[in-house]
Amino acid sequence: MLQQIPARPEDDPFLFDLYAESRKDELQAWGWDEAMQRSFLQMQWNAQKQSYAMHFPGSEQSLLVVNEIRVGRAIVCRKDREIRLVDLTILSEFRNQGFGTMLLRQLQDGAASARLPLRLSVLKTNPAKALYVRLGFWLIGENDMYDFMESGEPTKG
């Protein structure tokens, strides 16, 4: 069973390692040594935290836990007009085991109960986009890098 446990400051080492793992393939392609990669990742992780805090104040950051094992994290921002999945990251060894689907269905159920749309943005190249489509998300906008998607009652323009 997937549990969401509020993240605490003492979870930062895990959260940083999770972030670093999510960027591993990208950084290895650059040919940087370990120290340079770690320094860059620390800078990027701090920038991401600041950006999320600025753009999504009041968001809830949760550890995703299965059988007392931390498998990932989710950041969700609940507002009057929407519920937004700001970030969902699952450790590579736990991907494709249904944990993302479980979380997304929980969020969809919560959004439906609140009669709010569930929204997210996804990199155009992210394979998770297929999961979102399979779970009923549709495209509501895009830019050069991201697709903006929604699930739930269609919003009226």
N, C-alpha and C positions, 0 to 999 in steps of 0.2 A: 504494500500500500504506500502510495506517495504521500509524504507529509511536507507541509510548508512550515518552517520554523523561522521566526524573525531573526534576521542577521544581527549580530552584535559586533562592536569594534574588535573583539578578540578573534572574530572570524576573518579579519582582513588577510592574514597569510594564506588561508585557503582560497579566498576570493581572488587574490592576486595570482596565485598558482593556476586557478581556473581560467582567468583572463589570459595569462601567458600561454597556457596550453591551447587556447582557442586561436592563437595567432602563430603557433609553432611552425606550421607549414609555410606560411607567408614569410616569416623571418629567416628560416633556413634557406630559402631561395635567394636571399640577399647576400649570403656568405659571410655574415658578421660573426665575430667570436662571441663566446658566452657572455663575457662582461659587457660588451657593447649591446648585445641583445637585451640583457637584464636591465641595463640603464635606460634603454629606449622604452622597454615595456613598462617600467616603473613610471616614466614620464607620461606615457600614453594612458596608463591605468588611472593615474591621478587626474589627467585631463578629462577622461571619461566620467569619473565620479563627479567632478565639478560641473561638467556639462549637464549630466542627468539632474543634479541638485538644482541647477539654475532653470532648466527647461521643464522639469517635472517635480516641483516642490511638493513635499508631503507624500512622495512615493513610498511604497512598502517594499523593502528588499528582504527576500526570504531565501533561506537555504532549502534546497530540495533534498529530502532525505528518504531513503528506502532501506528498511531493515537496519536502521541506525548508521547507515553509510551515506555520507554527503555525496550526491551525484551531480549537483548543479546549483544554479540560483535563478531566481526570477525577480524582476522589478516590475511592480504594477502600480499605476497611478489611477486613482479613482476620483472622478470629477462629476459635476452635476450633469454633464451632457454626454459623458463617455467613460468607459473603462479602457485604459491603454496598457497594453503589454509593452513596457519600455525595453525590456531585455529578458531573454531566455537563453541561458548557456548551460549545456550539459557536458560533462566530461566525456571525451571521445569513447572511453571504454564502456560507457553506459548509454551511448546513442543507439537508436534503432531497437530499443527494448520497450517502447511504449510510454516512457515517462513524460516526454513532451506532449504526447497525445492526451495523457491523463490530466496534465496541468491545463492544457488548452480547453479540454471539455469542462473542467471545473470552472474555468474563467467564463466560458460560454454560458454555462448554467447560471452562474452568478449574474452575468450581464442580462440574460433573459429575465431572471427574477426581478432585476432592477429596471427592466425595460429600457436598457441602454445598449448602444452598440459597443462591441469589443473591437478595438483598433490596434494596429501595429504597423511598423515599417520593417522592411526586410531588404537586404542587399539584393540586387537583381541576380547576382551570381550565387546566392546562398541556396544550397540544396533543400533547406527547410521550407522553402516556398512551396514545394510540391505537397508537403504535409498540410500547410495552411489551406491550400486549394482543396485538398481531400476532405478537410474538416469544415468546408463551407465558406471560407473567406473568399472575398472577391476584391478585385482591384478598384480602388476609388480615386487613385491619383498616382503620379510618379514624378521623379526627376531623373537626372542622369545616372544616379547611383542606386536609388531606392524605389521600391514599389510600396505604395501605401495601401493597406488592405483593411477590410472590415468584415465582421461577422455579426449577425443579429438582424434586427429590424433595419431595413434600408433607411438612411437619413434622407430627409427631404431638403432639396437644395434651396 
